[in-house]
Structure formats: C-alpha cells, structure tokens
Amino acid sequence: MIAYADDVSILMTSQEDVRTVRDAIACYKKATGATLNIEKSSALVVGTWDNACEIMGIPYSEEIKILGVKIRKTVKQ
C-alpha cells in the first residue's frame, strides 16, 4: 500500500487480496462514515491478472498515476 494524505494506492496479487481489501474498506466505512469515491478510483492489470475480475466497481485503466508517477501495463510502455 502507498498512502499520501487522502490518496491511497493498493497493490494486490490475488483474488484473496480483493476480498481482504473490500472487507477493510467496509470496516473503515462503518467506523468513520467515509466512502470510496469510485469516480476517482482506477485499477491497472499487470502480468497475468484477470481483468474480468470485478474489483468493487472500480474501472480498469491503461495507465495510472501514483504520486505523480505514471505506471502502465508493461515495461515497454
């Protein structure tokens, strides 16, 4: 996980990670009333991850930015 102020980036490597993160977000929401802003969220598939896997309604992107650094699907990009 990478966090800066109210921006959080989570790196997942398995379907079990998706369930763990979903449960943690639900617990945080229950405790604080805060919600995940899907419109400001994006997912990036790297390697053999199956992009048919739905992750909390977050859309997949070809590129993401973490703390100003652009990250793409492959090293060539």
PyMOL Python script that loads the backbone (N, CA, C, O; Angstrom):
from pymol import cmd

cmd.read_pdbstr("""\
ATOM      1  N   MET A   1       0.845  -1.170   0.000  1.00  0.00           N
ATOM      2  CA  MET A   1       0.000   0.000   0.000  1.00  0.00           C
ATOM      3  C   MET A   1       0.892   1.236   0.000  1.00  0.00           C
ATOM      4  O   MET A   1       1.932   1.280   0.658  1.00  0.00           O
ATOM      5  N   ILE A   2       0.456   2.233  -0.756  1.00  0.00           N
ATOM      6  CA  ILE A   2       1.127   3.523  -0.829  1.00  0.00           C
ATOM      7  C   ILE A   2       0.089   4.570  -0.418  1.00  0.00           C
ATOM      8  O   ILE A   2      -1.004   4.606  -0.984  1.00  0.00           O
ATOM      9  N   ALA A   3       0.410   5.407   0.540  1.00  0.00           N
ATOM     10  CA  ALA A   3      -0.551   6.397   1.006  1.00  0.00           C
ATOM     11  C   ALA A   3       0.110   7.757   1.128  1.00  0.00           C
ATOM     12  O   ALA A   3       1.254   7.877   1.567  1.00  0.00           O
ATOM     13  N   TYR A   4      -0.639   8.785   0.727  1.00  0.00           N
ATOM     14  CA  TYR A   4      -0.195  10.169   0.870  1.00  0.00           C
ATOM     15  C   TYR A   4      -1.440  11.015   1.093  1.00  0.00           C
ATOM     16  O   TYR A   4      -2.302  11.093   0.219  1.00  0.00           O
ATOM     17  N   ALA A   5      -1.537  11.640   2.239  1.00  0.00           N
ATOM     18  CA  ALA A   5      -2.716  12.427   2.618  1.00  0.00           C
ATOM     19  C   ALA A   5      -3.954  11.542   2.503  1.00  0.00           C
ATOM     20  O   ALA A   5      -4.051  10.530   3.197  1.00  0.00           O
ATOM     21  N   ASP A   6      -4.904  11.907   1.633  1.00  0.00           N
ATOM     22  CA  ASP A   6      -6.105  11.089   1.496  1.00  0.00           C
ATOM     23  C   ASP A   6      -6.080  10.219   0.232  1.00  0.00           C
ATOM     24  O   ASP A   6      -7.109   9.659  -0.147  1.00  0.00           O
ATOM     25  N   ASP A   7      -4.932  10.099  -0.418  1.00  0.00           N
ATOM     26  CA  ASP A   7      -4.782   9.224  -1.589  1.00  0.00           C
ATOM     27  C   ASP A   7      -4.127   7.917  -1.159  1.00  0.00           C
ATOM     28  O   ASP A   7      -3.078   7.916  -0.516  1.00  0.00           O
ATOM     29  N   VAL A   8      -4.755   6.818  -1.518  1.00  0.00           N
ATOM     30  CA  VAL A   8      -4.235   5.504  -1.152  1.00  0.00           C
ATOM     31  C   VAL A   8      -4.166   4.647  -2.409  1.00  0.00           C
ATOM     32  O   VAL A   8      -5.123   4.588  -3.181  1.00  0.00           O
ATOM     33  N   SER A   9      -3.031   3.985  -2.611  1.00  0.00           N
ATOM     34  CA  SER A   9      -2.855   3.038  -3.712  1.00  0.00           C
ATOM     35  C   SER A   9      -2.598   1.672  -3.092  1.00  0.00           C
ATOM     36  O   SER A   9      -1.747   1.521  -2.216  1.00  0.00           O
ATOM     37  N   ILE A  10      -3.347   0.684  -3.561  1.00  0.00           N
ATOM     38  CA  ILE A  10      -3.229  -0.662  -3.009  1.00  0.00           C
ATOM     39  C   ILE A  10      -2.806  -1.608  -4.126  1.00  0.00           C
ATOM     40  O   ILE A  10      -3.420  -1.640  -5.193  1.00  0.00           O
ATOM     41  N   LEU A  11      -1.755  -2.376  -3.870  1.00  0.00           N
ATOM     42  CA  LEU A  11      -1.254  -3.343  -4.832  1.00  0.00           C
ATOM     43  C   LEU A  11      -1.744  -4.723  -4.399  1.00  0.00           C
ATOM     44  O   LEU A  11      -1.505  -5.147  -3.268  1.00  0.00           O
ATOM     45  N   MET A  12      -2.436  -5.426  -5.313  1.00  0.00           N
ATOM     46  CA  MET A  12      -2.981  -6.742  -4.992  1.00  0.00           C
ATOM     47  C   MET A  12      -2.410  -7.782  -5.949  1.00  0.00           C
ATOM     48  O   MET A  12      -2.158  -7.494  -7.119  1.00  0.00           O
ATOM     49  N   THR A  13      -2.210  -8.984  -5.440  1.00  0.00           N
ATOM     50  CA  THR A  13      -1.654 -10.045  -6.270  1.00  0.00           C
ATOM     51  C   THR A  13      -2.557 -11.268  -6.383  1.00  0.00           C
ATOM     52  O   THR A  13      -2.229 -12.211  -7.104  1.00  0.00           O
ATOM     53  N   SER A  14      -3.693 -11.267  -5.680  1.00  0.00           N
ATOM     54  CA  SER A  14      -4.580 -12.431  -5.746  1.00  0.00           C
ATOM     55  C   SER A  14      -6.029 -12.018  -5.504  1.00  0.00           C
ATOM     56  O   SER A  14      -6.309 -10.912  -5.040  1.00  0.00           O
ATOM     57  N   GLN A  15      -6.936 -12.928  -5.827  1.00  0.00           N
ATOM     58  CA  GLN A  15      -8.358 -12.679  -5.570  1.00  0.00           C
ATOM     59  C   GLN A  15      -8.614 -12.555  -4.065  1.00  0.00           C
ATOM     60  O   GLN A  15      -9.498 -11.808  -3.645  1.00  0.00           O
ATOM     61  N   GLU A  16      -7.852 -13.275  -3.264  1.00  0.00           N
ATOM     62  CA  GLU A  16      -7.993 -13.179  -1.815  1.00  0.00           C
ATOM     63  C   GLU A  16      -7.683 -11.758  -1.341  1.00  0.00           C
ATOM     64  O   GLU A  16      -8.319 -11.263  -0.410  1.00  0.00           O
ATOM     65  N   ASP A  17      -6.713 -11.102  -1.975  1.00  0.00           N
ATOM     66  CA  ASP A  17      -6.396  -9.710  -1.643  1.00  0.00           C
ATOM     67  C   ASP A  17      -7.603  -8.811  -1.875  1.00  0.00           C
ATOM     68  O   ASP A  17      -7.857  -7.897  -1.090  1.00  0.00           O
ATOM     69  N   VAL A  18      -8.349  -9.064  -2.949  1.00  0.00           N
ATOM     70  CA  VAL A  18      -9.532  -8.252  -3.259  1.00  0.00           C
ATOM     71  C   VAL A  18     -10.538  -8.368  -2.114  1.00  0.00           C
ATOM     72  O   VAL A  18     -11.084  -7.360  -1.663  1.00  0.00           O
ATOM     73  N   ARG A  19     -10.781  -9.571  -1.649  1.00  0.00           N
ATOM     74  CA  ARG A  19     -11.722  -9.775  -0.539  1.00  0.00           C
ATOM     75  C   ARG A  19     -11.222  -9.088   0.744  1.00  0.00           C
ATOM     76  O   ARG A  19     -12.001  -8.460   1.462  1.00  0.00           O
ATOM     77  N   THR A  20      -9.943  -9.211   1.017  1.00  0.00           N
ATOM     78  CA  THR A  20      -9.368  -8.599   2.225  1.00  0.00           C
ATOM     79  C   THR A  20      -9.511  -7.079   2.180  1.00  0.00           C
ATOM     80  O   THR A  20      -9.910  -6.462   3.167  1.00  0.00           O
ATOM     81  N   VAL A  21      -9.185  -6.478   1.038  1.00  0.00           N
ATOM     82  CA  VAL A  21      -9.288  -5.020   0.894  1.00  0.00           C
ATOM     83  C   VAL A  21     -10.743  -4.577   0.977  1.00  0.00           C
ATOM     84  O   VAL A  21     -11.050  -3.582   1.634  1.00  0.00           O
ATOM     85  N   ARG A  22     -11.637  -5.302   0.320  1.00  0.00           N
ATOM     86  CA  ARG A  22     -13.066  -4.968   0.365  1.00  0.00           C
ATOM     87  C   ARG A  22     -13.563  -4.980   1.816  1.00  0.00           C
ATOM     88  O   ARG A  22     -14.293  -4.077   2.225  1.00  0.00           O
ATOM     89  N   ASP A  23     -13.172  -5.995   2.595  1.00  0.00           N
ATOM     90  CA  ASP A  23     -13.588  -6.081   3.995  1.00  0.00           C
ATOM     91  C   ASP A  23     -13.005  -4.936   4.825  1.00  0.00           C
ATOM     92  O   ASP A  23     -13.691  -4.376   5.680  1.00  0.00           O
ATOM     93  N   ALA A  24     -11.740  -4.588   4.573  1.00  0.00           N
ATOM     94  CA  ALA A  24     -11.100  -3.489   5.303  1.00  0.00           C
ATOM     95  C   ALA A  24     -11.780  -2.154   4.998  1.00  0.00           C
ATOM     96  O   ALA A  24     -11.978  -1.335   5.895  1.00  0.00           O
ATOM     97  N   ILE A  25     -12.133  -1.940   3.741  1.00  0.00           N
ATOM     98  CA  ILE A  25     -12.822  -0.695   3.363  1.00  0.00           C
ATOM     99  C   ILE A  25     -14.199  -0.636   4.009  1.00  0.00           C
ATOM    100  O   ILE A  25     -14.619   0.424   4.474  1.00  0.00           O
ATOM    101  N   ALA A  26     -14.909  -1.764   4.043  1.00  0.00           N
ATOM    102  CA  ALA A  26     -16.229  -1.812   4.671  1.00  0.00           C
ATOM    103  C   ALA A  26     -16.128  -1.511   6.165  1.00  0.00           C
ATOM    104  O   ALA A  26     -16.973  -0.807   6.718  1.00  0.00           O
ATOM    105  N   CYS A  27     -15.099  -2.043   6.814  1.00  0.00           N
ATOM    106  CA  CYS A  27     -14.885  -1.789   8.249  1.00  0.00           C
ATOM    107  C   CYS A  27     -14.586  -0.314   8.491  1.00  0.00           C
ATOM    108  O   CYS A  27     -15.127   0.289   9.418  1.00  0.00           O
ATOM    109  N   TYR A  28     -13.727   0.267   7.660  1.00  0.00           N
ATOM    110  CA  TYR A  28     -13.376   1.684   7.785  1.00  0.00           C
ATOM    111  C   TYR A  28     -14.610   2.569   7.568  1.00  0.00           C
ATOM    112  O   TYR A  28     -14.833   3.537   8.295  1.00  0.00           O
ATOM    113  N   LYS A  29     -15.403   2.214   6.551  1.00  0.00           N
ATOM    114  CA  LYS A  29     -16.626   2.978   6.262  1.00  0.00           C
ATOM    115  C   LYS A  29     -17.580   2.940   7.458  1.00  0.00           C
ATOM    116  O   LYS A  29     -18.156   3.960   7.837  1.00  0.00           O
ATOM    117  N   LYS A  30     -17.739   1.755   8.045  1.00  0.00           N
ATOM    118  CA  LYS A  30     -18.632   1.610   9.193  1.00  0.00           C
ATOM    119  C   LYS A  30     -18.155   2.445  10.374  1.00  0.00           C
ATOM    120  O   LYS A  30     -18.964   3.046  11.081  1.00  0.00           O
ATOM    121  N   ALA A  31     -16.838   2.484  10.588  1.00  0.00           N
ATOM    122  CA  ALA A  31     -16.279   3.207  11.729  1.00  0.00           C
ATOM    123  C   ALA A  31     -16.281   4.718  11.534  1.00  0.00           C
ATOM    124  O   ALA A  31     -16.450   5.466  12.497  1.00  0.00           O
ATOM    125  N   THR A  32     -16.093   5.182  10.281  1.00  0.00           N
ATOM    126  CA  THR A  32     -15.905   6.619  10.047  1.00  0.00           C
ATOM    127  C   THR A  32     -17.003   7.286   9.244  1.00  0.00           C
ATOM    128  O   THR A  32     -17.170   8.504   9.313  1.00  0.00           O
ATOM    129  N   GLY A  33     -17.746   6.511   8.492  1.00  0.00           N
ATOM    130  CA  GLY A  33     -18.751   7.086   7.598  1.00  0.00           C
ATOM    131  C   GLY A  33     -18.171   7.506   6.253  1.00  0.00           C
ATOM    132  O   GLY A  33     -18.903   7.953   5.370  1.00  0.00           O
ATOM    133  N   ALA A  34     -16.853   7.364   6.096  1.00  0.00           N
ATOM    134  CA  ALA A  34     -16.196   7.712   4.824  1.00  0.00           C
ATOM    135  C   ALA A  34     -16.567   6.689   3.751  1.00  0.00           C
ATOM    136  O   ALA A  34     -16.836   5.525   4.051  1.00  0.00           O
ATOM    137  N   THR A  35     -16.578   7.137   2.510  1.00  0.00           N
ATOM    138  CA  THR A  35     -16.893   6.224   1.411  1.00  0.00           C
ATOM    139  C   THR A  35     -15.795   6.270   0.352  1.00  0.00           C
ATOM    140  O   THR A  35     -15.054   7.246   0.240  1.00  0.00           O
ATOM    141  N   LEU A  36     -15.713   5.193  -0.416  1.00  0.00           N
ATOM    142  CA  LEU A  36     -14.769   5.094  -1.516  1.00  0.00           C
ATOM    143  C   LEU A  36     -15.352   5.833  -2.719  1.00  0.00           C
ATOM    144  O   LEU A  36     -16.484   5.558  -3.118  1.00  0.00           O
ATOM    145  N   ASN A  37     -14.605   6.758  -3.297  1.00  0.00           N
ATOM    146  CA  ASN A  37     -15.072   7.501  -4.466  1.00  0.00           C
ATOM    147  C   ASN A  37     -14.664   6.726  -5.720  1.00  0.00           C
ATOM    148  O   ASN A  37     -13.524   6.822  -6.175  1.00  0.00           O
ATOM    149  N   ILE A  38     -15.599   5.964  -6.267  1.00  0.00           N
ATOM    150  CA  ILE A  38     -15.342   5.132  -7.443  1.00  0.00           C
ATOM    151  C   ILE A  38     -14.915   5.986  -8.635  1.00  0.00           C
ATOM    152  O   ILE A  38     -14.087   5.553  -9.437  1.00  0.00           O
ATOM    153  N   GLU A  39     -15.467   7.195  -8.761  1.00  0.00           N
ATOM    154  CA  GLU A  39     -15.137   8.069  -9.892  1.00  0.00           C
ATOM    155  C   GLU A  39     -13.675   8.512  -9.866  1.00  0.00           C
ATOM    156  O   GLU A  39     -13.120   8.841 -10.914  1.00  0.00           O
ATOM    157  N   LYS A  40     -13.044   8.527  -8.701  1.00  0.00           N
ATOM    158  CA  LYS A  40     -11.637   8.907  -8.593  1.00  0.00           C
ATOM    159  C   LYS A  40     -10.729   7.683  -8.455  1.00  0.00           C
ATOM    160  O   LYS A  40      -9.535   7.821  -8.186  1.00  0.00           O
ATOM    161  N   SER A  41     -11.291   6.496  -8.638  1.00  0.00           N
ATOM    162  CA  SER A  41     -10.540   5.252  -8.471  1.00  0.00           C
ATOM    163  C   SER A  41     -10.306   4.585  -9.819  1.00  0.00           C
ATOM    164  O   SER A  41     -11.109   4.736 -10.739  1.00  0.00           O
ATOM    165  N   SER A  42      -9.206   3.847  -9.933  1.00  0.00           N
ATOM    166  CA  SER A  42      -8.945   3.073 -11.147  1.00  0.00           C
ATOM    167  C   SER A  42      -8.073   1.877 -10.795  1.00  0.00           C
ATOM    168  O   SER A  42      -7.344   1.882  -9.803  1.00  0.00           O
ATOM    169  N   ALA A  43      -8.168   0.854 -11.635  1.00  0.00           N
ATOM    170  CA  ALA A  43      -7.378  -0.363 -11.446  1.00  0.00           C
ATOM    171  C   ALA A  43      -6.515  -0.567 -12.685  1.00  0.00           C
ATOM    172  O   ALA A  43      -6.901  -0.183 -13.789  1.00  0.00           O
ATOM    173  N   LEU A  44      -5.372  -1.159 -12.499  1.00  0.00           N
ATOM    174  CA  LEU A  44      -4.450  -1.434 -13.594  1.00  0.00           C
ATOM    175  C   LEU A  44      -4.073  -2.906 -13.544  1.00  0.00           C
ATOM    176  O   LEU A  44      -3.634  -3.401 -12.506  1.00  0.00           O
ATOM    177  N   VAL A  45      -4.241  -3.609 -14.657  1.00  0.00           N
ATOM    178  CA  VAL A  45      -3.866  -5.017 -14.751  1.00  0.00           C
ATOM    179  C   VAL A  45      -2.395  -5.102 -15.135  1.00  0.00           C
ATOM    180  O   VAL A  45      -1.971  -4.501 -16.122  1.00  0.00           O
ATOM    181  N   VAL A  46      -1.620  -5.846 -14.358  1.00  0.00           N
ATOM    182  CA  VAL A  46      -0.208  -6.064 -14.652  1.00  0.00           C
ATOM    183  C   VAL A  46       0.036  -7.568 -14.603  1.00  0.00           C
ATOM    184  O   VAL A  46      -0.423  -8.247 -13.685  1.00  0.00           O
ATOM    185  N   GLY A  47       0.753  -8.082 -15.583  1.00  0.00           N
ATOM    186  CA  GLY A  47       1.054  -9.508 -15.603  1.00  0.00           C
ATOM    187  C   GLY A  47      -0.144 -10.340 -16.002  1.00  0.00           C
ATOM    188  O   GLY A  47      -0.850 -10.010 -16.954  1.00  0.00           O
ATOM    189  N   THR A  48      -0.375 -11.425 -15.269  1.00  0.00           N
ATOM    190  CA  THR A  48      -1.417 -12.385 -15.649  1.00  0.00           C
ATOM    191  C   THR A  48      -2.736 -12.167 -14.922  1.00  0.00           C
ATOM    192  O   THR A  48      -3.608 -13.035 -14.961  1.00  0.00           O
ATOM    193  N   TRP A  49      -2.897 -11.044 -14.272  1.00  0.00           N
ATOM    194  CA  TRP A  49      -4.145 -10.753 -13.556  1.00  0.00           C
ATOM    195  C   TRP A  49      -5.312 -10.778 -14.539  1.00  0.00           C
ATOM    196  O   TRP A  49      -5.203 -10.253 -15.648  1.00  0.00           O
ATOM    197  N   ASP A  50      -6.413 -11.379 -14.141  1.00  0.00           N
ATOM    198  CA  ASP A  50      -7.611 -11.495 -14.981  1.00  0.00           C
ATOM    199  C   ASP A  50      -8.447 -10.229 -14.849  1.00  0.00           C
ATOM    200  O   ASP A  50      -9.046  -9.984 -13.801  1.00  0.00           O
ATOM    201  N   ASN A  51      -8.491  -9.421 -15.911  1.00  0.00           N
ATOM    202  CA  ASN A  51      -9.249  -8.165 -15.804  1.00  0.00           C
ATOM    203  C   ASN A  51     -10.758  -8.376 -15.904  1.00  0.00           C
ATOM    204  O   ASN A  51     -11.522  -7.412 -15.883  1.00  0.00           O
ATOM    205  N   ALA A  52     -11.190  -9.632 -16.014  1.00  0.00           N
ATOM    206  CA  ALA A  52     -12.621  -9.915 -15.933  1.00  0.00           C
ATOM    207  C   ALA A  52     -13.082  -9.882 -14.473  1.00  0.00           C
ATOM    208  O   ALA A  52     -14.279  -9.823 -14.191  1.00  0.00           O
ATOM    209  N   CYS A  53     -12.120  -9.921 -13.558  1.00  0.00           N
ATOM    210  CA  CYS A  53     -12.414  -9.865 -12.130  1.00  0.00           C
ATOM    211  C   CYS A  53     -12.887  -8.456 -11.768  1.00  0.00           C
ATOM    212  O   CYS A  53     -12.165  -7.482 -11.984  1.00  0.00           O
ATOM    213  N   GLU A  54     -14.079  -8.351 -11.227  1.00  0.00           N
ATOM    214  CA  GLU A  54     -14.623  -7.059 -10.826  1.00  0.00           C
ATOM    215  C   GLU A  54     -14.073  -6.699  -9.453  1.00  0.00           C
ATOM    216  O   GLU A  54     -14.123  -7.504  -8.523  1.00  0.00           O
ATOM    217  N   ILE A  55     -13.550  -5.492  -9.334  1.00  0.00           N
ATOM    218  CA  ILE A  55     -12.982  -5.035  -8.069  1.00  0.00           C
ATOM    219  C   ILE A  55     -13.791  -3.849  -7.548  1.00  0.00           C
ATOM    220  O   ILE A  55     -13.490  -2.702  -7.876  1.00  0.00           O
ATOM    221  N   MET A  56     -14.801  -4.115  -6.753  1.00  0.00           N
ATOM    222  CA  MET A  56     -15.616  -3.095  -6.096  1.00  0.00           C
ATOM    223  C   MET A  56     -16.164  -2.048  -7.059  1.00  0.00           C
ATOM    224  O   MET A  56     -16.367  -0.899  -6.667  1.00  0.00           O
ATOM    225  N   GLY A  57     -16.405  -2.422  -8.303  1.00  0.00           N
ATOM    226  CA  GLY A  57     -16.953  -1.484  -9.279  1.00  0.00           C
ATOM    227  C   GLY A  57     -15.948  -0.500  -9.836  1.00  0.00           C
ATOM    228  O   GLY A  57     -16.328   0.425 -10.554  1.00  0.00           O
ATOM    229  N   ILE A  58     -14.669  -0.677  -9.523  1.00  0.00           N
ATOM    230  CA  ILE A  58     -13.622   0.237  -9.989  1.00  0.00           C
ATOM    231  C   ILE A  58     -13.245  -0.127 -11.430  1.00  0.00           C
ATOM    232  O   ILE A  58     -12.939  -1.286 -11.710  1.00  0.00           O
ATOM    233  N   PRO A  59     -13.261   0.846 -12.343  1.00  0.00           N
ATOM    234  CA  PRO A  59     -12.922   0.553 -13.741  1.00  0.00           C
ATOM    235  C   PRO A  59     -11.423   0.318 -13.942  1.00  0.00           C
ATOM    236  O   PRO A  59     -10.586   0.879 -13.235  1.00  0.00           O
ATOM    237  N   TYR A  60     -11.114  -0.521 -14.919  1.00  0.00           N
ATOM    238  CA  TYR A  60      -9.714  -0.762 -15.290  1.00  0.00           C
ATOM    239  C   TYR A  60      -9.228   0.345 -16.212  1.00  0.00           C
ATOM    240  O   TYR A  60      -9.996   0.874 -17.016  1.00  0.00           O
ATOM    241  N   SER A  61      -7.957   0.692 -16.096  1.00  0.00           N
ATOM    242  CA  SER A  61      -7.344   1.730 -16.919  1.00  0.00           C
ATOM    243  C   SER A  61      -6.105   1.175 -17.603  1.00  0.00           C
ATOM    244  O   SER A  61      -5.571   0.141 -17.202  1.00  0.00           O
ATOM    245  N   GLU A  62      -5.659   1.865 -18.629  1.00  0.00           N
ATOM    246  CA  GLU A  62      -4.421   1.510 -19.317  1.00  0.00           C
ATOM    247  C   GLU A  62      -3.206   2.114 -18.611  1.00  0.00           C
ATOM    248  O   GLU A  62      -2.070   1.684 -18.812  1.00  0.00           O
ATOM    249  N   GLU A  63      -3.477   3.123 -17.780  1.00  0.00           N
ATOM    250  CA  GLU A  63      -2.396   3.833 -17.102  1.00  0.00           C
ATOM    251  C   GLU A  63      -2.941   4.415 -15.801  1.00  0.00           C
ATOM    252  O   GLU A  63      -4.084   4.868 -15.738  1.00  0.00           O
ATOM    253  N   ILE A  64      -2.108   4.394 -14.767  1.00  0.00           N
ATOM    254  CA  ILE A  64      -2.476   5.053 -13.515  1.00  0.00           C
ATOM    255  C   ILE A  64      -1.320   5.953 -13.081  1.00  0.00           C
ATOM    256  O   ILE A  64      -0.187   5.799 -13.538  1.00  0.00           O
ATOM    257  N   LYS A  65      -1.627   6.889 -12.196  1.00  0.00           N
ATOM    258  CA  LYS A  65      -0.595   7.762 -11.629  1.00  0.00           C
ATOM    259  C   LYS A  65      -0.583   7.569 -10.123  1.00  0.00           C
ATOM    260  O   LYS A  65      -1.614   7.656  -9.456  1.00  0.00           O
ATOM    261  N   ILE A  66       0.619   7.302  -9.602  1.00  0.00           N
ATOM    262  CA  ILE A  66       0.784   7.197  -8.159  1.00  0.00           C
ATOM    263  C   ILE A  66       1.822   8.236  -7.758  1.00  0.00           C
ATOM    264  O   ILE A  66       2.983   8.157  -8.157  1.00  0.00           O
ATOM    265  N   LEU A  67       1.387   9.212  -6.961  1.00  0.00           N
ATOM    266  CA  LEU A  67       2.248  10.311  -6.525  1.00  0.00           C
ATOM    267  C   LEU A  67       2.964  10.977  -7.708  1.00  0.00           C
ATOM    268  O   LEU A  67       4.145  11.316  -7.630  1.00  0.00           O
ATOM    269  N   GLY A  68       2.214  11.152  -8.804  1.00  0.00           N
ATOM    270  CA  GLY A  68       2.746  11.837  -9.979  1.00  0.00           C
ATOM    271  C   GLY A  68       3.522  10.959 -10.943  1.00  0.00           C
ATOM    272  O   GLY A  68       3.930  11.431 -12.004  1.00  0.00           O
ATOM    273  N   VAL A  69       3.738   9.692 -10.603  1.00  0.00           N
ATOM    274  CA  VAL A  69       4.478   8.781 -11.468  1.00  0.00           C
ATOM    275  C   VAL A  69       3.493   7.943 -12.277  1.00  0.00           C
ATOM    276  O   VAL A  69       2.630   7.274 -11.709  1.00  0.00           O
ATOM    277  N   LYS A  70       3.624   7.980 -13.620  1.00  0.00           N
ATOM    278  CA  LYS A  70       2.750   7.195 -14.476  1.00  0.00           C
ATOM    279  C   LYS A  70       3.202   5.745 -14.508  1.00  0.00           C
ATOM    280  O   LYS A  70       4.386   5.451 -14.672  1.00  0.00           O
ATOM    281  N   ILE A  71       2.245   4.847 -14.349  1.00  0.00           N
ATOM    282  CA  ILE A  71       2.521   3.413 -14.406  1.00  0.00           C
ATOM    283  C   ILE A  71       1.615   2.796 -15.446  1.00  0.00           C
ATOM    284  O   ILE A  71       0.411   3.050 -15.468  1.00  0.00           O
ATOM    285  N   ARG A  72       2.201   1.986 -16.307  1.00  0.00           N
ATOM    286  CA  ARG A  72       1.440   1.326 -17.377  1.00  0.00           C
ATOM    287  C   ARG A  72       1.557  -0.180 -17.254  1.00  0.00           C
ATOM    288  O   ARG A  72       2.275  -0.695 -16.397  1.00  0.00           O
ATOM    289  N   LYS A  73       0.830  -0.887 -18.134  1.00  0.00           N
ATOM    290  CA  LYS A  73       0.705  -2.335 -18.044  1.00  0.00           C
ATOM    291  C   LYS A  73       2.003  -3.097 -18.285  1.00  0.00           C
ATOM    292  O   LYS A  73       2.224  -4.143 -17.675  1.00  0.00           O
ATOM    293  N   THR A  74       2.860  -2.594 -19.160  1.00  0.00           N
ATOM    294  CA  THR A  74       4.076  -3.334 -19.498  1.00  0.00           C
ATOM    295  C   THR A  74       5.302  -2.450 -19.371  1.00  0.00           C
ATOM    296  O   THR A  74       5.194  -1.224 -19.369  1.00  0.00           O
ATOM    297  N   VAL A  75       6.450  -3.063 -19.265  1.00  0.00           N
ATOM    298  CA  VAL A  75       7.710  -2.313 -19.161  1.00  0.00           C
ATOM    299  C   VAL A  75       7.958  -1.523 -20.436  1.00  0.00           C
ATOM    300  O   VAL A  75       8.497  -0.418 -20.376  1.00  0.00           O
ATOM    301  N   LYS A  76       7.578  -2.063 -21.588  1.00  0.00           N
ATOM    302  CA  LYS A  76       7.786  -1.377 -22.866  1.00  0.00           C
ATOM    303  C   LYS A  76       7.055  -0.058 -22.938  1.00  0.00           C
ATOM    304  O   LYS A  76       7.521   0.872 -23.596  1.00  0.00           O
ATOM    305  N   GLN A  77       5.932   0.042 -22.281  1.00  0.00           N
ATOM    306  CA  GLN A  77       5.154   1.279 -22.306  1.00  0.00           C
ATOM    307  C   GLN A  77       5.802   2.312 -21.415  1.00  0.00           C
ATOM    308  O   GLN A  77       5.299   3.429 -21.297  1.00  0.00           O
TER     309      GLN A  77
END
""", "prot")
cmd.dss("prot")
cmd.show_as("cartoon", "prot")
cmd.util.cbc("prot")
cmd.orient("prot")
